[in-house]
Amino acid sequence: MDWNAAGAVGEILGAVAVFLTLLYLAAQIRQTNKLARFETTREIMAQFNACNQLYATDATIRTVLLKKDELSVEEAEQLYSYVDMYCNAWLTAQLAFNQGLIDDALFAGAVSDVEVALRRWPNMRQPVERWFNNYPDFKDSDFFRAIDHR
């Protein structure tokens, strides 16, 4: 075998090695993307779980959310803080959806959560609207449209 033939075989082996490396990298990127989507989903669920856990374990939050009479200044602040947690979770879901990090089903569930929370706890409507007034850049979100049409 002459040097030209050996060089050609070397180039073919190099091309095969590059091709196999690209296949490996593509598989790694797919796996990394799946992990990123899972971690994003897990983080969003953790935010909603934190709100649910606070409701389940803090009687004062339950009282404020369920109260029919006018809220005191302290109760209104407590409610706004709780709503702030919820809005942050909703916004996290919106941003993740916009970036393609969560699937349609999870996002639809999060949007439905807005409607469910506002029906379940009517006291939340005004602080949610206040939150959106404080952060007007988010008024084009699906969550704002969900509360805006209620």
C-alpha positions in Angstrom: 0.0 0.0 0.0 1.4 3.4 -0.9 1.2 6.6 1.1 -1.7 8.0 -0.9 -3.8 5.0 -0.2 -2.9 5.1 3.5 -3.8 8.8 3.6 -7.1 8.1 2.0 -7.9 5.4 4.6 -6.8 7.8 7.3 -9.2 10.5 6.0 -12.1 8.0 5.9 -11.4 6.9 9.4 -11.2 10.5 10.5 -14.5 11.3 8.8 -16.1 8.3 10.5 -14.7 9.4 13.9 -16.1 12.9 13.4 -19.5 11.5 12.3 -19.6 9.2 15.4 -18.6 12.2 17.6 -21.5 14.3 16.1 -24.0 11.5 16.8 -22.8 11.2 20.4 -23.0 15.0 20.9 -26.5 15.1 19.4 -27.6 12.3 21.8 -26.0 14.3 24.7 -27.8 17.5 23.7 -31.1 15.7 23.5 -30.6 14.2 26.9 -29.6 17.6 28.3 -32.7 19.2 26.8 -34.9 16.5 28.4 -33.2 17.1 31.8 -33.7 20.9 31.4 -37.4 20.4 30.6 -37.8 18.1 33.6 -36.0 20.4 36.0 -38.1 23.4 34.8 -41.3 21.3 35.3 -40.1 20.3 38.8 -39.3 23.9 39.7 -42.7 25.1 38.6 -44.4 22.3 40.5 -42.3 23.1 43.6 -43.5 26.8 43.5 -47.1 25.7 43.3 -46.5 23.1 46.0 -45.0 25.8 48.3 -48.2 27.9 47.9 -50.4 24.8 48.6 -48.3 23.8 51.6 -48.6 27.3 53.0 -52.4 27.1 52.6 -52.5 23.7 54.1 -50.4 24.5 57.1 -51.1 28.2 57.9 -54.5 28.9 59.3 -54.1 32.6 59.0 -53.6 32.3 55.2 -56.7 30.2 54.9 -58.7 32.6 57.0 -57.6 35.6 54.8 -58.3 33.7 51.6 -61.8 32.6 52.7 -62.8 35.8 54.6 -66.0 37.3 53.4 -65.7 40.6 55.3 -63.3 43.5 54.5 -59.7 42.7 55.2 -57.6 44.6 57.7 -54.5 46.3 56.4 -52.4 43.4 57.9 -54.6 40.8 56.3 -54.5 42.6 52.9 -50.6 42.6 53.1 -50.5 39.0 54.0 -52.9 38.2 51.1 -50.7 40.2 48.7 -47.6 38.3 49.8 -49.4 35.0 49.2 -50.6 36.3 45.8 -47.1 37.4 45.0 -45.9 33.8 45.5 -48.7 32.5 43.2 -48.0 35.1 40.5 -44.3 34.3 40.6 -45.2 30.6 40.0 -47.6 31.6 37.2 -45.0 33.8 35.6 -42.4 31.1 35.9 -44.7 28.8 34.0 -45.4 31.5 31.4 -41.7 32.2 30.8 -40.9 28.5 30.6 -43.7 27.9 28.1 -42.5 30.8 26.0 -39.0 29.3 25.9 -40.3 25.8 25.1 -39.2 24.4 28.4 -42.6 22.9 29.4 -45.2 21.2 27.4 -48.7 22.4 26.5 -50.4 20.2 29.0 -48.5 21.6 32.0 -48.9 25.1 30.8 -52.7 24.7 30.2 -52.9 23.3 33.8 -51.1 26.3 35.2 -53.4 28.7 33.3 -56.4 26.7 34.6 -55.0 27.1 38.1 -55.4 30.9 37.8 -59.1 30.4 37.1 -59.6 27.8 39.8 -57.7 29.9 42.4 -59.8 33.0 41.6 -63.1 31.1 41.8 -62.0 29.3 45.0 -60.7 32.5 46.7 -62.4 35.6 45.4 -60.2 37.7 47.7 -57.3 37.0 45.4 -58.7 38.9 42.4 -57.8 42.4 43.6 -54.2 41.6 44.8 -53.6 39.7 41.5 -54.7 42.7 39.5 -52.5 44.9 41.8 -49.6 42.6 41.1 -50.1 43.0 37.3 -50.3 46.8 37.8 -47.0 46.7 39.7 -45.5 44.6 36.8 -47.1 45.9 33.6 -44.6 44.2 31.3 -46.4 40.9 32.1 -49.9 42.1 31.0 -49.5 40.4 27.7 -49.2 37.0 29.4 -51.8 34.2 29.1 -52.3 34.5 32.8 -53.3 38.1 32.7 -55.7 37.3 29.9 -57.1 34.5 32.1 -57.9 37.0 34.9 -58.8 39.8 32.6 -61.7 37.9 31.1 -63.3 36.7 34.4 
